Amino acid sequence: MMTTAQICRIIEHGQLSDRDLTDVITAVKYARRHLQRKVTSSLMVGDNVEFTSSKTGRTMVGTVTKIAIKYVTVSVPGWGSWKVPANMLTKIEDPLAA
């Protein structure tokens, strides 16, 4: 199995055809969908989660308030509600421990 670094090197050096790149993109999209469904099915309203904000770069800790197909709404004390892609969330046991 190839490492991520090896795959990136092959892509960066233009060693793949257009069809190969399309296949890689399709595989990445499939993997993201699978991860998103796995995370979404493991969460329930009231669970504590953490994620890294793309706006602030900080690790945010909050409580799940709504679970949709692709996004999970997380209430973060002092920061309001955030719609976060499910694959960016990590379930945690104790928000004070994060």
LINSULWO-V888593 format. One line per field, one symbol per residue. psi: psi as a letter, one per 40 degrees, with the letter a starting at -180 (. if undefined). A space follows every 10 residues. Layout:
psi = ???
This chain:
psi = hiiddddddd ddefeiiddd dddddddddd dddddddddd eeiiheihii ihhedeeihi hahhdihadd ihhhhhheea ihhhhdeeih hidhdee.
